[in-house]
């Protein structure tokens, strides 16, 4: 007899869950013949068993006459979305199978008619699904170039350590170290992305040698390190020694072909709990310290000082002007087309806010949105965006133009406003907004902050007919469980993956896996940051539905977007490269 499990070096761990007291010996024997390791328990014991063992497959028997039968299945799928749940019984009627599959059973078997061939097929299929989810989850926690954890995974683990610190039980204190190379962007532009990748990989290896704790690549050549020391050890002394070692090691020449490249580095440090116990604040402080080090002297480090001149940075003085900007209506909504890859037609757009400052000119959102988030001004700004989108949708309809979707960003901070749903409903009614066109973009990090609170708001808005998409998909914490809980209709592949599909095998595999996942969940898949024909062709070849990026158009004012809808766009990679 050919064993399915024997094809893999590790034994397949199966858990049989049954609270009805049926005879399970037949299915246990058949699974053991397939070299599976089998455990049995009641439903009440299932959670404890699943926490204690690395279970691959769950075989569930429910008393169908019991009103809790489907709730048991629902609970297991909610709590353990990556473990296939296979329903089994002596006889399964079509009605019972249909209802169980609606409640997301992974598969089913009737033990009365079970054969070795059927069981082998079931094991092969469900183990493949299990491996598939595990691999995608692993990939989305890592930076594809260096193999280090990505910024989202670092944020999650760093936040957990700080949570213990706030409770007073960690016995440790931390130094958050932000480091990047001076002149890397120019080097990258002159020598190409392949040369830049070689330097970044070498940089990550040097950092790993010197700092054994948490390390994360934040993007390009920027890395964050976490240094932990016991309470009774001088943190300042340790971090000073480490910074000096980093400066010496990172300024040694990098080799690319026959070139020897020397790139100085800048380092910024923030301390916990001395400076803060909040992850966002510490990351910001370390970043500001690094920027100050770069401005002060090449190849240097600075430890954040709350009394220093950091607060003189324009970012910190922007709050009063931001309040005036709302009053004076200085904001403008730009639109970036979203294109159906198959037909090449513009079928939607993403609305992106810009600030038309009377002295500084056009200001991009990364310069003022963090302040708006921190101060709560994002709430009235968000309502302005929805109002402006409604007005622009009316203007399009008046011109005889239609789009399938208009997406705008909705932040975690906006969900904290108790009037969010009522205010949005009022704006929908006032501007006669077609809610089937309106789409709110969410980020995984926003959902992670307060999942239950945000989920309730999303479900209430969904009742109004509003669609939702998940932005930066593939970079976050718990994508798959969130997808099963929330009414999300489309997924947006993060531009960091799209940019590497031409020359990075890991990025190609991640993008292909995300497209397959979207298809399996029956969701639209949209690629962000498409800048070249090669990227577009790759996405098209694997069935990506939609794309947006500079290849089609940069974000443009409403009048220019309207012109693109009427007259079309010119597909030129050269324009994208020159933006």
C-alpha positions in Angstrom: 0.0 0.0 0.0 1.4 3.4 -0.9 1.4 5.8 2.0 0.7 9.5 1.4 2.4 10.6 4.6 5.5 8.5 3.9 6.3 10.8 1.0 7.2 13.5 3.5 9.9 13.1 6.1 7.6 14.4 8.9 4.6 12.4 10.1 1.2 14.0 9.5 -0.4 15.0 12.8 -4.1 14.4 12.8 -6.6 15.3 15.5 -10.0 13.5 15.6 -12.6 15.6 17.4 -15.8 13.9 18.5 -18.2 14.7 21.2 -20.9 12.1 20.3 -19.1 8.9 21.4 -19.1 7.2 18.0 -16.8 4.4 17.1 -13.8 6.0 15.4 -11.6 2.9 15.2 -12.1 2.5 11.4 -10.9 5.9 10.5 -8.1 5.8 13.1 -6.8 2.5 11.6 -7.0 3.9 8.1 -5.1 7.0 9.0 -2.4 5.0 10.9 -2.0 2.8 7.8 -1.1 6.0 5.9 1.6 6.7 8.5 -0.4 9.4 10.2 0.0 10.2 13.9 -3.5 10.2 15.3 -4.9 11.8 18.5 -8.5 11.9 19.7 -10.4 14.2 22.0 -13.8 15.8 22.6 -14.6 19.3 21.3 -14.2 20.7 24.8 -10.6 19.4 24.8 -9.8 20.5 21.2 -8.4 23.9 22.0 -5.9 22.5 24.6 -4.8 19.7 22.2 -4.3 22.1 19.3 -2.2 24.5 21.4 0.0 21.6 22.6 0.6 19.9 19.2 1.6 20.9 15.7 -1.6 19.6 14.1 -1.8 19.4 10.3 -5.4 18.1 9.9 -8.6 18.1 12.0 -11.2 15.4 11.5 -14.4 16.6 13.0 -17.5 14.5 13.8 -20.6 16.4 15.0 -24.0 15.3 16.2 -26.1 16.7 13.4 -29.2 16.9 15.5 -27.3 18.9 18.0 -27.8 22.7 17.5 -24.2 23.2 18.4 -22.9 21.1 15.5 -22.3 23.9 13.1 -21.0 26.2 15.8 -18.2 23.7 16.5 -17.2 23.8 12.9 -17.4 27.6 12.8 -15.3 27.9 16.0 -12.5 25.7 14.6 -12.4 27.5 11.3 -12.3 30.9 13.0 -9.7 30.0 15.6 -7.4 27.9 13.4 -8.0 29.1 9.8 -4.8 27.5 8.5 -5.7 24.0 9.6 -8.0 22.1 7.3 -11.2 20.8 9.0 -12.5 17.6 7.5 -16.1 16.5 8.4 -16.6 12.8 8.8 -19.6 10.5 9.6 -20.9 7.1 8.5 -23.4 8.6 6.1 -23.3 12.2 4.8 -26.4 13.5 3.0 -26.0 16.1 0.2 -27.9 18.6 2.4 -25.5 18.1 5.3 -22.5 18.4 3.1 -23.8 21.6 1.5 -24.5 23.2 4.8 -21.2 22.2 6.3 -19.3 23.5 3.3 -21.1 26.8 3.6 -19.7 26.9 7.1 -16.3 26.5 5.6 -15.5 22.8 6.2 -12.4 22.0 4.1 -13.5 18.6 3.0 -15.7 15.6 3.9 -15.7 11.8 4.0 -18.3 9.1 4.5 -16.6 6.4 6.6 -19.1 3.7 5.3 -17.8 4.1 1.7 -14.2 5.2 2.5 -11.5 3.6 0.4 -7.7 3.9 0.5 -7.7 5.8 -2.7 -10.3 8.3 -1.5 -8.4 8.8 1.8 -5.1 9.2 -0.1 -6.6 11.9 -2.3 -8.1 13.7 0.7 -4.8 13.7 2.6 -2.8 14.8 -0.4 -5.1 17.7 -1.2 -5.6 19.0 2.3 -1.9 18.7 3.3 -1.1 20.7 0.2 -3.5 23.4 1.3 -2.0 23.4 4.8 1.6 23.7 3.4 0.4 26.4 1.0 -1.0 28.6 3.7 2.0 28.0 6.0 4.5 29.0 3.2 2.6 32.2 2.3 2.4 33.1 6.0 6.1 32.6 6.4 6.9 34.6 3.2 4.8 37.5 4.3 6.7 37.8 7.6 10.1 38.1 5.9 11.8 40.6 3.7 12.3 38.8 0.4 15.8 40.3 -0.3 17.5 39.7 3.0 15.4 37.0 4.7 15.1 39.1 7.8 11.7 39.9 9.3 9.8 42.6 7.5 8.7 45.8 9.2 5.2 44.5 10.1 6.5 41.4 11.8 9.1 43.5 13.7 6.4 45.9 14.8 4.3 43.1 16.1 7.1 41.5 18.1 8.5 44.8 19.3 5.0 45.8 20.5 4.7 42.6 22.5 8.0 43.3 24.3 6.9 46.8 25.1 3.6 45.6 26.4 5.5 43.4 28.9 7.6 46.4 29.8 4.6 48.6 30.5 3.2 46.0 32.8 6.5 46.0 34.7 7.3 42.4 34.3 9.9 42.2 31.6 13.0 43.0 33.7 14.6 44.6 30.7 15.0 47.9 28.9 15.5 48.4 25.2 17.4 50.5 22.6 15.8 50.9 19.2 18.5 51.6 16.6 17.7 53.0 13.2 20.5 52.8 10.6 20.9 53.5 6.9 23.7 54.3 4.4 24.5 57.8 3.3 24.4 58.2 -0.5 22.8 54.8 -1.2 20.0 56.3 -3.3 22.5 58.0 -5.6 24.6 54.8 -5.8 21.5 52.8 -6.7 20.6 55.2 -9.4 24.0 55.2 -11.0 24.8 51.4 -10.7 21.3 49.9 -10.9 19.1 48.0 -8.6 21.1 44.8 -8.8 24.1 46.6 -7.4 22.0 48.1 -4.7 20.6 44.6 -3.8 24.2 43.3 -3.4 25.1 46.1 -1.0 21.8 45.7 1.1 22.4 41.9 1.4 26.0 42.5 2.6 24.8 45.2 5.0 22.2 42.8 6.5 24.9 40.1 7.0 27.1 42.6 8.8 24.3 43.8 11.0 23.5 40.2 11.9 27.0 39.5 13.0 27.1 42.5 15.4 23.5 42.5 16.7 22.0 39.1 17.6 18.6 40.5 18.6 15.6 41.5 16.5 16.6 43.0 13.1 14.2 44.2 10.4 14.7 45.8 7.0 12.3 48.8 6.9 12.9 49.5 3.2 15.8 50.2 0.7 18.9 50.5 2.9 17.1 51.3 6.2 17.3 48.8 9.0 16.0 48.7 12.6 17.8 46.8 15.4 16.5 46.1 18.9 19.1 45.9 21.7 17.9 44.4 25.0 19.7 44.5 28.4 18.7 43.7 31.9 17.5 46.5 34.2 20.7 46.5 36.2 23.0 46.9 33.2 23.9 50.3 31.7 21.9 50.5 28.4 23.6 53.7 27.3 27.0 52.1 27.6 26.0 49.1 25.6 24.3 51.0 22.9 27.2 53.4 22.6 29.6 50.4 22.1 27.3 48.8 19.6 26.9 52.1 17.6 30.7 52.5 17.3 31.1 48.9 16.2 28.3 49.4 13.6 29.9 52.6 12.2 33.3 50.8 11.8 31.8 47.6 10.2 29.3 49.3 7.9 31.9 51.8 6.4 34.1 48.9 5.3 34.1 48.6 1.4 31.3 46.8 -0.3 32.4 44.7 -3.3 30.3 44.7 -6.5 32.1 43.0 -9.5 35.4 44.8 -9.6 34.2 47.9 -7.7 34.9 48.7 -4.1 32.3 51.0 -2.7 32.5 52.9 0.5 29.2 54.2 1.9 29.1 56.0 5.2 26.2 55.3 7.5 24.0 57.3 10.0 22.5 55.9 13.1 19.7 57.1 15.4 18.8 55.6 18.8 15.7 55.8 21.0 15.5 54.2 24.5 12.7 52.5 26.3 11.3 53.2 28.8 13.4 56.4 29.1 12.0 58.1 25.9 8.7 56.2 25.5 7.1 52.8 25.8 5.1 53.1 22.6 6.4 51.4 19.4 5.3 54.2 17.0 6.8 56.9 19.1 10.1 55.1 19.6 10.4 54.3 15.8 9.7 57.9 15.0 12.3 59.1 17.6 15.0 56.8 16.3 14.3 57.9 12.8 14.5 61.6 13.7 17.7 61.0 15.5 19.2 59.2 12.4 18.1 62.1 10.2 19.8 64.6 12.6 23.0 62.5 12.6 23.0 62.5 8.8 22.6 66.3 8.7 25.2 66.9 11.5 28.1 64.7 10.3 28.7 61.9 7.9 29.2 58.5 9.6 27.9 59.3 13.0 25.2 58.3 15.6 22.9 60.3 17.8 20.8 59.2 20.8 17.4 60.9 20.8 17.2 63.9 23.1 13.7 65.2 23.8 15.2 68.7 24.6 17.1 68.9 21.3 16.3 70.8 18.2 14.3 67.9 16.7 11.1 69.8 17.5 12.2 72.5 15.1 11.6 70.2 12.2 8.8 71.4 9.9 6.9 68.2 10.6 6.5 69.2 14.2 5.2 72.7 13.5 2.7 71.7 11.0 -0.3 71.1 13.3 -1.5 74.8 13.5 -1.2 75.1 9.7 -3.1 71.8 9.3 -6.0 73.2 11.2 -6.0 76.3 9.0 -5.8 74.2 5.9 -9.1 72.5 6.8 -10.8 75.9 7.4 -9.4 77.4 4.2 -10.1 74.4 2.0 -6.5 74.0 0.9 -6.8 70.3 0.2 -7.2 68.8 -3.2 -8.1 65.2 -4.2 -5.9 63.7 -6.9 -6.9 60.5 -8.7 -4.7 57.6 -10.0 -6.4 55.4 -12.6 -7.1 51.8 -11.9 -7.0 49.8 -15.1 -8.5 46.4 -16.1 -5.5 44.5 -17.3 -7.4 42.3 -19.8 -9.3 45.1 -21.6 -6.8 47.9 -20.9 -9.7 50.3 -19.9 -9.8 52.6 -16.9 -12.4 51.2 -14.7 -11.7 53.0 -11.4 -9.4 55.2 -9.5 -7.8 55.7 -6.1 -8.4 59.1 -4.5 -5.2 60.6 -2.9 -5.2 63.7 -0.9 -2.8 66.6 -1.6 -2.2 69.8 0.4 -1.9 73.0 -1.8 0.0 75.1 0.8 0.0 78.8 0.0 3.7 79.2 0.7 5.3 75.7 0.3 3.3 74.6 -2.7 2.0 71.0 -3.2 2.6 68.9 -0.1 2.3 65.1 -0.3 0.4 63.1 2.4 3.5 61.5 4.0 4.4 65.1 5.2 1.2 65.8 7.0 -0.9 62.6 7.5 1.2 61.3 10.4 0.5 64.6 12.2 -3.1 64.3 11.3 -3.2 60.8 12.7 -1.5 61.8 15.9 -3.7 64.8 16.6 -7.0 63.4 15.5 -7.3 65.9 12.6 -7.4 62.8 10.3 -11.1 62.5 11.2 -12.3 65.8 9.7 -9.8 65.5 6.8 -11.2 62.0 6.1 -14.8 63.4 6.0 -13.6 66.1 3.6 -12.1 63.4 1.3 -15.4 61.4 1.3 -17.4 64.6 0.6 -15.0 65.6 -2.3 -15.1 62.2 -3.8 -19.0 62.4 -3.7 -18.9 65.7 -5.5 -16.5 64.5 -8.1 -18.6 61.3 -8.7 -21.6 63.6 -9.4 -19.5 65.7 -11.8 -18.5 62.5 -13.7 -22.1 61.3 -14.0 -23.1 64.8 -15.2 -20.5 64.4 -18.0 -21.8 60.9 -19.0 -18.8 59.1 -17.5 -18.9 56.1 -15.2 -16.3 54.1 -13.2 -16.6 50.8 -11.5 -14.9 51.8 -8.3 -13.5 54.8 -6.5 -11.4 53.9 -3.6 -10.2 56.2 -0.7 -8.2 55.4 2.4 -9.8 54.9 5.8 -7.5 54.9 8.7 -7.6 53.2 12.1 -8.0 56.5 13.8 -11.2 57.3 11.9 -12.8 54.1 13.3 -12.4 55.6 16.8 -14.9 58.3 15.9 -18.3 57.2 17.3 -20.1 59.2 14.6 -18.2 57.6 11.7 -21.0 55.5 10.3 -23.7 58.1 10.8 -21.6 60.8 9.2 -20.7 58.7 6.2 -24.3 57.7 5.7 -25.3 61.4 5.8 -22.6 62.2 3.2 -23.9 59.3 1.0 -27.4 60.7 1.1 -26.4 64.3 0.6 -24.3 63.6 -2.5 -26.3 60.7 -3.8 -23.2 58.5 -3.7 -23.5 55.1 -5.4 -22.2 52.9 -2.6 -21.5 50.1 -5.1 -18.8 52.4 -6.6 -17.4 53.7 -3.3 -14.6 51.6 -1.8 -12.6 52.1 1.4 -9.0 50.9 1.5 -7.8 49.5 4.7 -4.3 48.5 5.9 -3.5 45.4 7.8 -1.6 47.4 10.4 -4.8 49.5 11.0 -6.8 46.3 11.5 -4.2 44.8 13.8 -4.4 47.8 16.2 -7.9 47.0 17.4 -9.4 44.2 15.3 -12.7 43.8 17.0 -13.4 47.6 17.2 -12.6 48.1 13.5 -14.4 45.0 12.4 -17.7 46.2 13.9 -17.3 49.5 12.1 -16.5 47.8 8.8 -19.6 45.5 9.1 -21.8 48.5 9.8 -20.5 50.4 6.8 -20.8 47.2 4.6 -24.5 47.2 5.4 -24.7 50.5 3.6 -23.4 48.8 0.4 -19.8 50.1 0.7 -17.0 47.9 -0.7 -13.7 47.3 1.1 -10.2 46.5 -0.2 -7.1 45.5 1.7 -4.1 47.7 0.9 -0.4 46.6 0.9 -1.5 43.0 0.9 1.3 40.5 1.7 3.2 42.8 4.1 1.0 42.5 7.2 0.4 40.5 10.3 -2.6 38.2 10.0 -3.9 38.6 6.4 -5.6 35.2 6.1 -7.7 35.2 9.3 -8.7 38.8 8.6 -9.8 37.9 5.1 -12.1 35.2 6.5 -13.6 37.6 9.1 -14.2 40.8 7.1 -16.3 41.7 4.0 -13.2 42.5 1.9 -13.8 42.3 -1.9 -10.4 43.0 -3.3 -6.7 42.7 -2.4 -4.0 45.1 -3.4 -0.5 43.7 -3.9 2.1 46.0 -2.3 4.3 47.9 -4.7 7.4 46.5 -3.0 6.6 43.1 -4.4 5.6 44.3 -7.8 8.8 46.3 -8.3 10.9 43.2 -7.9 9.1 40.7 -10.2 11.6 41.3 -13.0 14.8 40.5 -11.1 13.9 39.0 -7.7 12.7 35.3 -7.7 11.3 35.7 -4.2 9.1 38.6 -5.2 7.9 36.7 -8.3 6.9 33.7 -6.1 5.1 35.9 -3.6 3.2 37.8 -6.2 2.1 34.5 -7.9 1.1 33.1 -4.5 -1.0 36.2 -3.7 -2.8 36.0 -7.0 -3.6 32.4 -6.5 -4.8 33.1 -3.0 -7.1 35.9 -4.3 -8.6 33.5 -6.9 -9.2 30.8 -4.3 -11.0 33.3 -2.1 -13.0 34.7 -5.0 -11.6 38.2 -4.6 -10.4 40.8 -7.0 -6.6 41.2 -7.1 -5.0 44.6 -7.9 -1.3 45.4 -8.4 0.0 48.7 -7.1 3.1 50.5 -8.3 3.2 49.1 -11.9 5.9 51.1 -13.7 7.1 48.9 -16.6 5.7 46.8 -19.4 7.6 43.8 -18.1 5.9 44.1 -14.7 2.5 44.4 -16.5 3.1 41.4 -18.7 4.1 39.3 -15.7 1.0 40.2 -13.8 -1.2 39.6 -16.9 0.4 36.2 -17.5 -0.7 35.0 -14.0 -4.2 36.5 -14.2 -4.0 39.6 -12.1 -7.3 41.5 -12.6 -6.3 45.2 -12.2 -3.3 47.5 -12.0 -2.4 51.0 -11.1 0.9 52.8 -11.3 3.0 55.4 -13.2 3.0 53.1 -16.3 -0.6 54.3 -16.8 -0.6 57.6 -15.0 0.7 59.4 -11.9 -2.0 60.7 -9.5 -3.6 63.7 -11.3 -6.2 66.4 -10.4 -9.8 65.7 -11.2 -9.8 67.6 -14.5 -6.9 65.6 -15.8 -8.5 62.3 -14.6 -11.7 63.2 -16.4 -9.7 63.8 -19.5 -8.1 60.4 -19.2 -11.5 58.8 -18.9 -12.7 60.6 -22.0 -9.6 60.3 -24.2 -7.7 57.4 -22.7 -4.0 57.2 -21.6 -0.7 56.7 -23.3 1.1 53.6 -22.1 4.7 54.6 -21.9 7.3 53.1 -19.6 9.6 56.0 -20.3 7.1 58.4 -18.7 6.9 56.2 -15.7 10.7 56.1 -15.3 10.9 59.9 -15.5 8.3 60.7 -12.9 
